[in-house]
Amino acid sequence: MAASGSGKMNLVKEVISVNGLPTAVSKVLPQNNIEKHVIVLIPGNPGLVEFYDVFITTLFDTLCGQVPVYAISHAGKCNLV
């Protein structure tokens, strides 16, 4: 788990399996369970979420930390393994 710059939340990075392929997920979650809305970012080619970590943490901060933000790589496009 890598901490973001604001100190209020954490950018969490994990690898999940999608059809047997390693797939990276970056997520920033509110401290309380307010999940009426969720933002999911799916990157374009080459499908690596690492390029979007600053963007998703900035988006989370802009939304006052109230909306979970997820970014998921294309299956098999994972630099975290």
Secondary structure in CASP SS format (residue, H / E / C, confidence):
PFRMAT SS
TARGET T0000
AUTHOR 0000-0000-0000
METHOD secondary structure of the structure
MODEL  1
M C 1.00
A E 1.00
A E 1.00
S C 1.00
G C 1.00
S C 1.00
G C 1.00
K C 1.00
M C 1.00
N E 1.00
L E 1.00
V E 1.00
K E 1.00
E E 1.00
V E 1.00
I E 1.00
S E 1.00
V E 1.00
N C 1.00
G C 1.00
L E 1.00
P E 1.00
T E 1.00
A E 1.00
V E 1.00
S E 1.00
K E 1.00
V E 1.00
L C 1.00
P C 1.00
Q C 1.00
N C 1.00
N C 1.00
I C 1.00
E C 1.00
K C 1.00
H C 1.00
V C 1.00
I E 1.00
V E 1.00
L E 1.00
I C 1.00
P C 1.00
G C 1.00
N C 1.00
P C 1.00
G C 1.00
L C 1.00
V H 1.00
E H 1.00
F H 1.00
Y H 1.00
D H 1.00
V H 1.00
F H 1.00
I H 1.00
T H 1.00
T H 1.00
L H 1.00
F H 1.00
D H 1.00
T H 1.00
L C 1.00
C C 1.00
G C 1.00
Q C 1.00
V C 1.00
P C 1.00
V E 1.00
Y E 1.00
A E 1.00
I E 1.00
S C 1.00
H C 1.00
A C 1.00
G C 1.00
K C 1.00
C C 1.00
N C 1.00
L C 1.00
V C 1.00
END
